[in-house]
Amino acid sequence: EGDLKIKVLVPRAAAGSIIGKGGVTIKLLCESSGAKISISDASSWGPAADQVVSVQGEEEAIKTVLEEVNKHIQALKDEGWFQGWATTPGTVSWAYSNLSGGGASSSRVYSHTP
């Protein structure tokens, strides 16, 4: 079995909490799951700006990371901007453009090698 890859669009506020202060949270997630995680730079400013979280690893590692990412996103559901972010069709268009290589993007890669 090879590594699987998945990309998930998240609001900037969630990406920040996934990374954690000094990268501690994402480092622990990489270590506990064994996955390689990268997070793109934000598409714009503000908590609702889109960022892409890319995850690579075995199936269980990806499941672990996605569950954690979802917790960080759901923690923001009561924020005033969240409903607009979650229902904006442009969000999906931006994601498809960048995920298919249509846009320039930079990212930081976090990984743990056991």
PDB file as gemmi writes it, atoms N, CA and C in Angstrom:
CRYST1    1.000    1.000    1.000  90.00  90.00  90.00 P 1                      
ATOM      1  N   GLU A   1       0.830  -1.190   0.000  1.00  0.00           N  
ATOM      2  CA  GLU A   1       0.000   0.000   0.000  1.00  0.00           C  
ATOM      3  C   GLU A   1       0.871   1.248   0.000  1.00  0.00           C  
ATOM      4  N   GLY A   2       0.505   2.203  -0.813  1.00  0.00           N  
ATOM      5  CA  GLY A   2       1.248   3.453  -0.868  1.00  0.00           C  
ATOM      6  C   GLY A   2       0.569   4.524  -0.051  1.00  0.00           C  
ATOM      7  N   ASP A   3       1.224   5.662   0.016  1.00  0.00           N  
ATOM      8  CA  ASP A   3       0.638   6.798   0.708  1.00  0.00           C  
ATOM      9  C   ASP A   3      -0.533   7.352  -0.089  1.00  0.00           C  
ATOM     10  N   LEU A   4      -1.527   7.817   0.631  1.00  0.00           N  
ATOM     11  CA  LEU A   4      -2.670   8.495   0.037  1.00  0.00           C  
ATOM     12  C   LEU A   4      -2.461   9.984   0.231  1.00  0.00           C  
ATOM     13  N   LYS A   5      -3.132  10.790  -0.604  1.00  0.00           N  
ATOM     14  CA  LYS A   5      -3.038  12.243  -0.499  1.00  0.00           C  
ATOM     15  C   LYS A   5      -4.434  12.837  -0.563  1.00  0.00           C  
ATOM     16  N   ILE A   6      -4.647  13.885   0.216  1.00  0.00           N  
ATOM     17  CA  ILE A   6      -5.919  14.608   0.176  1.00  0.00           C  
ATOM     18  C   ILE A   6      -5.649  16.071   0.493  1.00  0.00           C  
ATOM     19  N   LYS A   7      -6.468  16.949  -0.092  1.00  0.00           N  
ATOM     20  CA  LYS A   7      -6.379  18.387   0.172  1.00  0.00           C  
ATOM     21  C   LYS A   7      -7.736  18.868   0.662  1.00  0.00           C  
ATOM     22  N   VAL A   8      -7.701  19.709   1.695  1.00  0.00           N  
ATOM     23  CA  VAL A   8      -8.928  20.205   2.324  1.00  0.00           C  
ATOM     24  C   VAL A   8      -8.831  21.720   2.445  1.00  0.00           C  
ATOM     25  N   LEU A   9      -9.893  22.393   2.083  1.00  0.00           N  
ATOM     26  CA  LEU A   9      -9.953  23.845   2.202  1.00  0.00           C  
ATOM     27  C   LEU A   9     -10.443  24.210   3.599  1.00  0.00           C  
ATOM     28  N   VAL A  10      -9.708  25.083   4.285  1.00  0.00           N  
ATOM     29  CA  VAL A  10     -10.080  25.501   5.637  1.00  0.00           C  
ATOM     30  C   VAL A  10     -10.001  27.016   5.742  1.00  0.00           C  
ATOM     31  N   PRO A  11     -10.769  27.607   6.668  1.00  0.00           N  
ATOM     32  CA  PRO A  11     -10.624  29.046   6.891  1.00  0.00           C  
ATOM     33  C   PRO A  11      -9.305  29.317   7.623  1.00  0.00           C  
ATOM     34  N   ARG A  12      -8.768  30.484   7.395  1.00  0.00           N  
ATOM     35  CA  ARG A  12      -7.484  30.874   7.991  1.00  0.00           C  
ATOM     36  C   ARG A  12      -7.468  30.705   9.507  1.00  0.00           C  
ATOM     37  N   ALA A  13      -8.567  31.026  10.163  1.00  0.00           N  
ATOM     38  CA  ALA A  13      -8.632  30.891  11.623  1.00  0.00           C  
ATOM     39  C   ALA A  13      -8.427  29.445  12.056  1.00  0.00           C  
ATOM     40  N   ALA A  14      -8.963  28.507  11.288  1.00  0.00           N  
ATOM     41  CA  ALA A  14      -8.776  27.089  11.611  1.00  0.00           C  
ATOM     42  C   ALA A  14      -7.338  26.667  11.341  1.00  0.00           C  
ATOM     43  N   ALA A  15      -6.763  27.148  10.239  1.00  0.00           N  
ATOM     44  CA  ALA A  15      -5.380  26.805   9.919  1.00  0.00           C  
ATOM     45  C   ALA A  15      -4.447  27.261  11.038  1.00  0.00           C  
ATOM     46  N   GLY A  16      -4.700  28.446  11.556  1.00  0.00           N  
ATOM     47  CA  GLY A  16      -3.876  28.952  12.648  1.00  0.00           C  
ATOM     48  C   GLY A  16      -3.944  28.076  13.881  1.00  0.00           C  
ATOM     49  N   SER A  17      -5.131  27.597  14.211  1.00  0.00           N  
ATOM     50  CA  SER A  17      -5.247  26.744  15.402  1.00  0.00           C  
ATOM     51  C   SER A  17      -4.707  25.338  15.139  1.00  0.00           C  
ATOM     52  N   ILE A  18      -4.746  24.885  13.883  1.00  0.00           N  
ATOM     53  CA  ILE A  18      -4.159  23.589  13.531  1.00  0.00           C  
ATOM     54  C   ILE A  18      -2.634  23.661  13.685  1.00  0.00           C  
ATOM     55  N   ILE A  19      -2.045  24.765  13.257  1.00  0.00           N  
ATOM     56  CA  ILE A  19      -0.596  24.935  13.375  1.00  0.00           C  
ATOM     57  C   ILE A  19      -0.205  25.112  14.844  1.00  0.00           C  
ATOM     58  N   GLY A  20      -0.944  25.960  15.557  1.00  0.00           N  
ATOM     59  CA  GLY A  20      -0.654  26.209  16.963  1.00  0.00           C  
ATOM     60  C   GLY A  20       0.533  27.147  17.147  1.00  0.00           C  
ATOM     61  N   LYS A  21       0.703  27.619  18.357  1.00  0.00           N  
ATOM     62  CA  LYS A  21       1.776  28.562  18.662  1.00  0.00           C  
ATOM     63  C   LYS A  21       3.132  27.889  18.433  1.00  0.00           C  
ATOM     64  N   GLY A  22       3.920  28.503  17.571  1.00  0.00           N  
ATOM     65  CA  GLY A  22       5.240  27.959  17.262  1.00  0.00           C  
ATOM     66  C   GLY A  22       5.214  26.632  16.517  1.00  0.00           C  
ATOM     67  N   GLY A  23       4.059  26.262  15.974  1.00  0.00           N  
ATOM     68  CA  GLY A  23       3.954  25.009  15.236  1.00  0.00           C  
ATOM     69  C   GLY A  23       3.801  23.772  16.105  1.00  0.00           C  
ATOM     70  N   VAL A  24       3.571  23.978  17.396  1.00  0.00           N  
ATOM     71  CA  VAL A  24       3.520  22.855  18.329  1.00  0.00           C  
ATOM     72  C   VAL A  24       2.366  21.896  18.032  1.00  0.00           C  
ATOM     73  N   THR A  25       1.178  22.431  17.767  1.00  0.00           N  
ATOM     74  CA  THR A  25       0.002  21.581  17.561  1.00  0.00           C  
ATOM     75  C   THR A  25       0.163  20.706  16.328  1.00  0.00           C  
ATOM     76  N   ILE A  26       0.601  21.293  15.218  1.00  0.00           N  
ATOM     77  CA  ILE A  26       0.737  20.507  13.996  1.00  0.00           C  
ATOM     78  C   ILE A  26       1.890  19.497  14.117  1.00  0.00           C  
ATOM     79  N   LYS A  27       2.924  19.859  14.833  1.00  0.00           N  
ATOM     80  CA  LYS A  27       4.031  18.927  15.040  1.00  0.00           C  
ATOM     81  C   LYS A  27       3.542  17.697  15.802  1.00  0.00           C  
ATOM     82  N   LEU A  28       2.757  17.921  16.845  1.00  0.00           N  
ATOM     83  CA  LEU A  28       2.210  16.806  17.612  1.00  0.00           C  
ATOM     84  C   LEU A  28       1.279  15.953  16.759  1.00  0.00           C  
ATOM     85  N   LEU A  29       0.492  16.600  15.897  1.00  0.00           N  
ATOM     86  CA  LEU A  29      -0.423  15.863  15.019  1.00  0.00           C  
ATOM     87  C   LEU A  29       0.358  15.011  14.021  1.00  0.00           C  
ATOM     88  N   CYS A  30       1.429  15.563  13.474  1.00  0.00           N  
ATOM     89  CA  CYS A  30       2.286  14.787  12.566  1.00  0.00           C  
ATOM     90  C   CYS A  30       2.893  13.589  13.289  1.00  0.00           C  
ATOM     91  N   GLU A  31       3.379  13.824  14.496  1.00  0.00           N  
ATOM     92  CA  GLU A  31       4.008  12.757  15.266  1.00  0.00           C  
ATOM     93  C   GLU A  31       3.015  11.665  15.643  1.00  0.00           C  
ATOM     94  N   SER A  32       1.829  12.062  16.087  1.00  0.00           N  
ATOM     95  CA  SER A  32       0.848  11.073  16.548  1.00  0.00           C  
ATOM     96  C   SER A  32       0.212  10.297  15.394  1.00  0.00           C  
ATOM     97  N   SER A  33       0.089  10.936  14.228  1.00  0.00           N  
ATOM     98  CA  SER A  33      -0.571  10.278  13.094  1.00  0.00           C  
ATOM     99  C   SER A  33       0.416   9.628  12.135  1.00  0.00           C  
ATOM    100  N   GLY A  34       1.627  10.172  12.050  1.00  0.00           N  
ATOM    101  CA  GLY A  34       2.595   9.697  11.067  1.00  0.00           C  
ATOM    102  C   GLY A  34       2.393  10.315   9.695  1.00  0.00           C  
ATOM    103  N   ALA A  35       1.478  11.264   9.587  1.00  0.00           N  
ATOM    104  CA  ALA A  35       1.180  11.904   8.299  1.00  0.00           C  
ATOM    105  C   ALA A  35       2.108  13.079   8.040  1.00  0.00           C  
ATOM    106  N   LYS A  36       2.255  13.421   6.776  1.00  0.00           N  
ATOM    107  CA  LYS A  36       2.950  14.629   6.348  1.00  0.00           C  
ATOM    108  C   LYS A  36       1.861  15.652   6.049  1.00  0.00           C  
ATOM    109  N   ILE A  37       1.970  16.833   6.622  1.00  0.00           N  
ATOM    110  CA  ILE A  37       0.932  17.858   6.486  1.00  0.00           C  
ATOM    111  C   ILE A  37       1.564  19.148   5.995  1.00  0.00           C  
ATOM    112  N   SER A  38       0.947  19.773   4.992  1.00  0.00           N  
ATOM    113  CA  SER A  38       1.391  21.099   4.567  1.00  0.00           C  
ATOM    114  C   SER A  38       0.169  22.011   4.526  1.00  0.00           C  
ATOM    115  N   ILE A  39       0.399  23.273   4.815  1.00  0.00           N  
ATOM    116  CA  ILE A  39      -0.679  24.265   4.824  1.00  0.00           C  
ATOM    117  C   ILE A  39      -0.242  25.435   3.966  1.00  0.00           C  
ATOM    118  N   SER A  40      -1.065  25.756   2.956  1.00  0.00           N  
ATOM    119  CA  SER A  40      -0.745  26.853   2.047  1.00  0.00           C  
ATOM    120  C   SER A  40      -0.871  28.192   2.749  1.00  0.00           C  
ATOM    121  N   ASP A  41      -0.281  29.208   2.159  1.00  0.00           N  
ATOM    122  CA  ASP A  41      -0.493  30.568   2.634  1.00  0.00           C  
ATOM    123  C   ASP A  41      -1.954  30.937   2.377  1.00  0.00           C  
ATOM    124  N   ALA A  42      -2.470  31.880   3.133  1.00  0.00           N  
ATOM    125  CA  ALA A  42      -3.856  32.314   2.986  1.00  0.00           C  
ATOM    126  C   ALA A  42      -4.063  33.029   1.659  1.00  0.00           C  
ATOM    127  N   SER A  43      -5.280  32.884   1.112  1.00  0.00           N  
ATOM    128  CA  SER A  43      -5.626  33.507  -0.159  1.00  0.00           C  
ATOM    129  C   SER A  43      -5.872  35.008  -0.018  1.00  0.00           C  
ATOM    130  N   SER A  44      -6.159  35.452   1.202  1.00  0.00           N  
ATOM    131  CA  SER A  44      -6.394  36.872   1.474  1.00  0.00           C  
ATOM    132  C   SER A  44      -6.269  37.081   2.978  1.00  0.00           C  
ATOM    133  N   TRP A  45      -6.773  38.214   3.481  1.00  0.00           N  
ATOM    134  CA  TRP A  45      -6.686  38.529   4.903  1.00  0.00           C  
ATOM    135  C   TRP A  45      -7.975  38.165   5.615  1.00  0.00           C  
ATOM    136  N   GLY A  46      -7.918  38.089   6.920  1.00  0.00           N  
ATOM    137  CA  GLY A  46      -9.093  37.850   7.744  1.00  0.00           C  
ATOM    138  C   GLY A  46      -9.270  36.385   8.086  1.00  0.00           C  
ATOM    139  N   PRO A  47     -10.103  36.100   9.092  1.00  0.00           N  
ATOM    140  CA  PRO A  47     -10.269  34.734   9.579  1.00  0.00           C  
ATOM    141  C   PRO A  47     -10.919  33.787   8.564  1.00  0.00           C  
ATOM    142  N   ALA A  48     -11.662  34.340   7.600  1.00  0.00           N  
ATOM    143  CA  ALA A  48     -12.354  33.505   6.620  1.00  0.00           C  
ATOM    144  C   ALA A  48     -11.543  33.277   5.340  1.00  0.00           C  
ATOM    145  N   ALA A  49     -10.334  33.796   5.278  1.00  0.00           N  
ATOM    146  CA  ALA A  49      -9.497  33.587   4.086  1.00  0.00           C  
ATOM    147  C   ALA A  49      -9.212  32.092   3.928  1.00  0.00           C  
ATOM    148  N   ASP A  50      -9.214  31.626   2.695  1.00  0.00           N  
ATOM    149  CA  ASP A  50      -9.008  30.207   2.428  1.00  0.00           C  
ATOM    150  C   ASP A  50      -7.554  29.790   2.533  1.00  0.00           C  
ATOM    151  N   GLN A  51      -7.351  28.616   3.106  1.00  0.00           N  
ATOM    152  CA  GLN A  51      -6.042  27.966   3.108  1.00  0.00           C  
ATOM    153  C   GLN A  51      -6.264  26.499   2.790  1.00  0.00           C  
ATOM    154  N   VAL A  52      -5.312  25.885   2.114  1.00  0.00           N  
ATOM    155  CA  VAL A  52      -5.412  24.478   1.750  1.00  0.00           C  
ATOM    156  C   VAL A  52      -4.505  23.663   2.664  1.00  0.00           C  
ATOM    157  N   VAL A  53      -5.103  22.662   3.302  1.00  0.00           N  
ATOM    158  CA  VAL A  53      -4.348  21.715   4.118  1.00  0.00           C  
ATOM    159  C   VAL A  53      -4.169  20.459   3.277  1.00  0.00           C  
ATOM    160  N   SER A  54      -2.922  20.100   2.996  1.00  0.00           N  
ATOM    161  CA  SER A  54      -2.606  18.893   2.231  1.00  0.00           C  
ATOM    162  C   SER A  54      -2.075  17.848   3.200  1.00  0.00           C  
ATOM    163  N   VAL A  55      -2.611  16.637   3.077  1.00  0.00           N  
ATOM    164  CA  VAL A  55      -2.224  15.558   3.981  1.00  0.00           C  
ATOM    165  C   VAL A  55      -1.782  14.365   3.156  1.00  0.00           C  
ATOM    166  N   GLN A  56      -0.672  13.767   3.542  1.00  0.00           N  
ATOM    167  CA  GLN A  56      -0.163  12.585   2.854  1.00  0.00           C  
ATOM    168  C   GLN A  56       0.209  11.546   3.896  1.00  0.00           C  
ATOM    169  N   GLY A  57      -0.211  10.295   3.662  1.00  0.00           N  
ATOM    170  CA  GLY A  57       0.128   9.227   4.592  1.00  0.00           C  
ATOM    171  C   GLY A  57      -0.746   8.012   4.369  1.00  0.00           C  
ATOM    172  N   GLU A  58      -0.647   7.080   5.276  1.00  0.00           N  
ATOM    173  CA  GLU A  58      -1.483   5.882   5.239  1.00  0.00           C  
ATOM    174  C   GLU A  58      -2.931   6.267   5.556  1.00  0.00           C  
ATOM    175  N   GLU A  59      -3.861   5.394   5.212  1.00  0.00           N  
ATOM    176  CA  GLU A  59      -5.287   5.677   5.390  1.00  0.00           C  
ATOM    177  C   GLU A  59      -5.630   6.087   6.819  1.00  0.00           C  
ATOM    178  N   GLU A  60      -5.150   5.370   7.801  1.00  0.00           N  
ATOM    179  CA  GLU A  60      -5.462   5.699   9.200  1.00  0.00           C  
ATOM    180  C   GLU A  60      -4.870   7.045   9.608  1.00  0.00           C  
ATOM    181  N   ALA A  61      -3.690   7.356   9.104  1.00  0.00           N  
ATOM    182  CA  ALA A  61      -3.064   8.645   9.409  1.00  0.00           C  
ATOM    183  C   ALA A  61      -3.918   9.782   8.861  1.00  0.00           C  
ATOM    184  N   ILE A  62      -4.395   9.620   7.637  1.00  0.00           N  
ATOM    185  CA  ILE A  62      -5.230  10.658   7.024  1.00  0.00           C  
ATOM    186  C   ILE A  62      -6.538  10.811   7.785  1.00  0.00           C  
ATOM    187  N   LYS A  63      -7.149   9.705   8.185  1.00  0.00           N  
ATOM    188  CA  LYS A  63      -8.385   9.776   8.970  1.00  0.00           C  
ATOM    189  C   LYS A  63      -8.159  10.543  10.269  1.00  0.00           C  
ATOM    190  N   THR A  64      -7.057  10.261  10.942  1.00  0.00           N  
ATOM    191  CA  THR A  64      -6.736  10.937  12.198  1.00  0.00           C  
ATOM    192  C   THR A  64      -6.590  12.443  11.982  1.00  0.00           C  
ATOM    193  N   VAL A  65      -5.861  12.819  10.944  1.00  0.00           N  
ATOM    194  CA  VAL A  65      -5.643  14.242  10.661  1.00  0.00           C  
ATOM    195  C   VAL A  65      -6.957  14.920  10.280  1.00  0.00           C  
ATOM    196  N   LEU A  66      -7.759  14.293   9.435  1.00  0.00           N  
ATOM    197  CA  LEU A  66      -9.020  14.904   9.014  1.00  0.00           C  
ATOM    198  C   LEU A  66      -9.983  15.092  10.186  1.00  0.00           C  
ATOM    199  N   GLU A  67     -10.009  14.149  11.092  1.00  0.00           N  
ATOM    200  CA  GLU A  67     -10.857  14.306  12.284  1.00  0.00           C  
ATOM    201  C   GLU A  67     -10.415  15.521  13.091  1.00  0.00           C  
ATOM    202  N   GLU A  68      -9.114  15.692  13.236  1.00  0.00           N  
ATOM    203  CA  GLU A  68      -8.585  16.827  13.998  1.00  0.00           C  
ATOM    204  C   GLU A  68      -8.850  18.153  13.270  1.00  0.00           C  
ATOM    205  N   VAL A  69      -8.641  18.160  11.957  1.00  0.00           N  
ATOM    206  CA  VAL A  69      -8.912  19.359  11.159  1.00  0.00           C  
ATOM    207  C   VAL A  69     -10.387  19.739  11.291  1.00  0.00           C  
ATOM    208  N   ASN A  70     -11.264  18.756  11.211  1.00  0.00           N  
ATOM    209  CA  ASN A  70     -12.695  19.021  11.332  1.00  0.00           C  
ATOM    210  C   ASN A  70     -13.031  19.621  12.700  1.00  0.00           C  
ATOM    211  N   LYS A  71     -12.398  19.158  13.758  1.00  0.00           N  
ATOM    212  CA  LYS A  71     -12.633  19.724  15.096  1.00  0.00           C  
ATOM    213  C   LYS A  71     -12.270  21.213  15.118  1.00  0.00           C  
ATOM    214  N   HIS A  72     -11.157  21.558  14.479  1.00  0.00           N  
ATOM    215  CA  HIS A  72     -10.727  22.964  14.462  1.00  0.00           C  
ATOM    216  C   HIS A  72     -11.695  23.824  13.648  1.00  0.00           C  
ATOM    217  N   ILE A  73     -12.207  23.280  12.554  1.00  0.00           N  
ATOM    218  CA  ILE A  73     -13.184  24.022  11.743  1.00  0.00           C  
ATOM    219  C   ILE A  73     -14.493  24.177  12.506  1.00  0.00           C  
ATOM    220  N   GLN A  74     -14.996  23.098  13.083  1.00  0.00           N  
ATOM    221  CA  GLN A  74     -16.274  23.134  13.800  1.00  0.00           C  
ATOM    222  C   GLN A  74     -16.225  24.038  15.032  1.00  0.00           C  
ATOM    223  N   ALA A  75     -15.065  24.204  15.620  1.00  0.00           N  
ATOM    224  CA  ALA A  75     -14.930  25.092  16.777  1.00  0.00           C  
ATOM    225  C   ALA A  75     -15.229  26.538  16.412  1.00  0.00           C  
ATOM    226  N   LEU A  76     -15.205  26.845  15.120  1.00  0.00           N  
ATOM    227  CA  LEU A  76     -15.437  28.220  14.647  1.00  0.00           C  
ATOM    228  C   LEU A  76     -16.852  28.461  14.138  1.00  0.00           C  
ATOM    229  N   LYS A  77     -17.705  27.455  14.178  1.00  0.00           N  
ATOM    230  CA  LYS A  77     -19.027  27.544  13.544  1.00  0.00           C  
ATOM    231  C   LYS A  77     -19.921  28.652  14.078  1.00  0.00           C  
ATOM    232  N   ASP A  78     -19.667  29.136  15.284  1.00  0.00           N  
ATOM    233  CA  ASP A  78     -20.492  30.210  15.847  1.00  0.00           C  
ATOM    234  C   ASP A  78     -19.938  31.603  15.582  1.00  0.00           C  
ATOM    235  N   GLU A  79     -18.799  31.678  14.900  1.00  0.00           N  
ATOM    236  CA  GLU A  79     -18.220  32.980  14.547  1.00  0.00           C  
ATOM    237  C   GLU A  79     -19.103  33.648  13.486  1.00  0.00           C  
ATOM    238  N   GLY A  80     -19.181  34.970  13.527  1.00  0.00           N  
ATOM    239  CA  GLY A  80     -20.042  35.707  12.613  1.00  0.00           C  
ATOM    240  C   GLY A  80     -19.736  35.489  11.138  1.00  0.00           C  
ATOM    241  N   TRP A  81     -18.494  35.289  10.775  1.00  0.00           N  
ATOM    242  CA  TRP A  81     -18.074  35.132   9.379  1.00  0.00           C  
ATOM    243  C   TRP A  81     -18.214  33.699   8.874  1.00  0.00           C  
ATOM    244  N   PHE A  82     -18.396  32.730   9.791  1.00  0.00           N  
ATOM    245  CA  PHE A  82     -18.302  31.318   9.416  1.00  0.00           C  
ATOM    246  C   PHE A  82     -19.347  30.882   8.391  1.00  0.00           C  
ATOM    247  N   GLN A  83     -20.603  31.234   8.601  1.00  0.00           N  
ATOM    248  CA  GLN A  83     -21.661  30.798   7.693  1.00  0.00           C  
ATOM    249  C   GLN A  83     -21.400  31.286   6.270  1.00  0.00           C  
ATOM    250  N   GLY A  84     -20.919  32.513   6.142  1.00  0.00           N  
ATOM    251  CA  GLY A  84     -20.581  33.032   4.823  1.00  0.00           C  
ATOM    252  C   GLY A  84     -19.445  32.250   4.191  1.00  0.00           C  
ATOM    253  N   TRP A  85     -18.437  31.904   4.977  1.00  0.00           N  
ATOM    254  CA  TRP A  85     -17.315  31.116   4.455  1.00  0.00           C  
ATOM    255  C   TRP A  85     -17.790  29.739   4.008  1.00  0.00           C  
ATOM    256  N   ALA A  86     -18.614  29.114   4.839  1.00  0.00           N  
ATOM    257  CA  ALA A  86     -19.046  27.744   4.566  1.00  0.00           C  
ATOM    258  C   ALA A  86     -19.973  27.633   3.364  1.00  0.00           C  
ATOM    259  N   THR A  87     -20.627  28.727   2.996  1.00  0.00           N  
ATOM    260  CA  THR A  87     -21.607  28.650   1.911  1.00  0.00           C  
ATOM    261  C   THR A  87     -21.225  29.460   0.677  1.00  0.00           C  
ATOM    262  N   THR A  88     -20.020  29.973   0.626  1.00  0.00           N  
ATOM    263  CA  THR A  88     -19.598  30.785  -0.515  1.00  0.00           C  
ATOM    264  C   THR A  88     -19.153  29.915  -1.675  1.00  0.00           C  
ATOM    265  N   PRO A  89     -19.872  29.977  -2.822  1.00  0.00           N  
ATOM    266  CA  PRO A  89     -19.466  29.179  -3.980  1.00  0.00           C  
ATOM    267  C   PRO A  89     -18.066  29.534  -4.478  1.00  0.00           C  
ATOM    268  N   GLY A  90     -17.654  30.783  -4.332  1.00  0.00           N  
ATOM    269  CA  GLY A  90     -16.327  31.196  -4.777  1.00  0.00           C  
ATOM    270  C   GLY A  90     -15.218  30.458  -4.048  1.00  0.00           C  
ATOM    271  N   THR A  91     -15.498  30.031  -2.836  1.00  0.00           N  
ATOM    272  CA  THR A  91     -14.520  29.278  -2.064  1.00  0.00           C  
ATOM    273  C   THR A  91     -14.152  28.002  -2.808  1.00  0.00           C  
ATOM    274  N   VAL A  92     -15.155  27.312  -3.319  1.00  0.00           N  
ATOM    275  CA  VAL A  92     -14.907  26.068  -4.030  1.00  0.00           C  
ATOM    276  C   VAL A  92     -14.169  26.340  -5.339  1.00  0.00           C  
ATOM    277  N   SER A  93     -14.535  27.389  -6.051  1.00  0.00           N  
ATOM    278  CA  SER A  93     -13.859  27.730  -7.297  1.00  0.00           C  
ATOM    279  C   SER A  93     -12.389  28.021  -7.051  1.00  0.00           C  
ATOM    280  N   TRP A  94     -12.090  28.789  -6.006  1.00  0.00           N  
ATOM    281  CA  TRP A  94     -10.701  29.088  -5.682  1.00  0.00           C  
ATOM    282  C   TRP A  94      -9.945  27.800  -5.386  1.00  0.00           C  
ATOM    283  N   ALA A  95     -10.583  26.910  -4.640  1.00  0.00           N  
ATOM    284  CA  ALA A  95      -9.923  25.659  -4.265  1.00  0.00           C  
ATOM    285  C   ALA A  95      -9.613  24.825  -5.498  1.00  0.00           C  
ATOM    286  N   TYR A  96     -10.565  24.688  -6.401  1.00  0.00           N  
ATOM    287  CA  TYR A  96     -10.320  23.894  -7.597  1.00  0.00           C  
ATOM    288  C   TYR A  96      -9.201  24.494  -8.429  1.00  0.00           C  
ATOM    289  N   SER A  97      -9.181  25.805  -8.545  1.00  0.00           N  
ATOM    290  CA  SER A  97      -8.145  26.469  -9.319  1.00  0.00           C  
ATOM    291  C   SER A  97      -6.768  26.192  -8.734  1.00  0.00           C  
ATOM    292  N   ASN A  98      -6.634  26.353  -7.425  1.00  0.00           N  
ATOM    293  CA  ASN A  98      -5.337  26.167  -6.791  1.00  0.00           C  
ATOM    294  C   ASN A  98      -4.948  24.705  -6.652  1.00  0.00           C  
ATOM    295  N   LEU A  99      -5.923  23.839  -6.411  1.00  0.00           N  
ATOM    296  CA  LEU A  99      -5.598  22.421  -6.259  1.00  0.00           C  
ATOM    297  C   LEU A  99      -5.191  21.801  -7.587  1.00  0.00           C  
ATOM    298  N   SER A 100      -5.702  22.334  -8.683  1.00  0.00           N  
ATOM    299  CA  SER A 100      -5.366  21.771  -9.985  1.00  0.00           C  
ATOM    300  C   SER A 100      -4.125  22.429 -10.581  1.00  0.00           C  
ATOM    301  N   GLY A 101      -3.495  23.278  -9.822  1.00  0.00           N  
ATOM    302  CA  GLY A 101      -2.263  23.915 -10.282  1.00  0.00           C  
ATOM    303  C   GLY A 101      -2.500  25.217 -11.012  1.00  0.00           C  
ATOM    304  N   GLY A 102      -3.723  25.730 -10.962  1.00  0.00           N  
ATOM    305  CA  GLY A 102      -4.057  26.938 -11.690  1.00  0.00           C  
ATOM    306  C   GLY A 102      -3.576  28.209 -11.045  1.00  0.00           C  
ATOM    307  N   GLY A 103      -3.210  28.164  -9.778  1.00  0.00           N  
ATOM    308  CA  GLY A 103      -2.784  29.382  -9.105  1.00  0.00           C  
ATOM    309  C   GLY A 103      -1.455  29.190  -8.413  1.00  0.00           C  
ATOM    310  N   ALA A 104      -0.749  30.275  -8.275  1.00  0.00           N  
ATOM    311  CA  ALA A 104       0.527  30.215  -7.567  1.00  0.00           C  
ATOM    312  C   ALA A 104       0.241  30.137  -6.073  1.00  0.00           C  
ATOM    313  N   SER A 105       0.918  29.266  -5.398  1.00  0.00           N  
ATOM    314  CA  SER A 105       0.676  29.096  -3.988  1.00  0.00           C  
ATOM    315  C   SER A 105       1.946  28.626  -3.299  1.00  0.00           C  
ATOM    316  N   SER A 106       2.153  29.079  -2.094  1.00  0.00           N  
ATOM    317  CA  SER A 106       3.279  28.569  -1.335  1.00  0.00           C  
ATOM    318  C   SER A 106       2.727  27.920  -0.078  1.00  0.00           C  
ATOM    319  N   SER A 107       3.493  27.028   0.495  1.00  0.00           N  
ATOM    320  CA  SER A 107       3.022  26.349   1.686  1.00  0.00           C  
ATOM    321  C   SER A 107       4.200  25.956   2.563  1.00  0.00           C  
ATOM    322  N   ARG A 108       3.880  25.664   3.809  1.00  0.00           N  
ATOM    323  CA  ARG A 108       4.863  25.154   4.741  1.00  0.00           C  
ATOM    324  C   ARG A 108       4.559  23.672   4.937  1.00  0.00           C  
ATOM    325  N   VAL A 109       5.587  22.859   4.957  1.00  0.00           N  
ATOM    326  CA  VAL A 109       5.400  21.417   5.110  1.00  0.00           C  
ATOM    327  C   VAL A 109       5.820  21.015   6.521  1.00  0.00           C  
ATOM    328  N   TYR A 110       4.950  20.276   7.174  1.00  0.00           N  
ATOM    329  CA  TYR A 110       5.248  19.761   8.496  1.00  0.00           C  
ATOM    330  C   TYR A 110       5.224  18.242   8.398  1.00  0.00           C  
ATOM    331  N   SER A 111       6.219  17.586   8.930  1.00  0.00           N  
ATOM    332  CA  SER A 111       6.220  16.129   8.900  1.00  0.00           C  
ATOM    333  C   SER A 111       7.021  15.589  10.067  1.00  0.00           C  
ATOM    334  N   HIS A 112       6.767  14.349  10.353  1.00  0.00           N  
ATOM    335  CA  HIS A 112       7.505  13.664  11.401  1.00  0.00           C  
ATOM    336  C   HIS A 112       7.958  12.333  10.853  1.00  0.00           C  
ATOM    337  N   THR A 113       9.220  12.053  10.951  1.00  0.00           N  
ATOM    338  CA  THR A 113       9.744  10.782  10.494  1.00  0.00           C  
ATOM    339  C   THR A 113      10.047   9.943  11.733  1.00  0.00           C  
ATOM    340  N   PRO A 114       9.250   8.883  11.928  1.00  0.00           N  
ATOM    341  CA  PRO A 114       9.453   8.061  13.141  1.00  0.00           C  
ATOM    342  C   PRO A 114      10.801   7.358  13.142  1.00  0.00           C  
TER     343      PRO A 114                                                      
END                                                                             
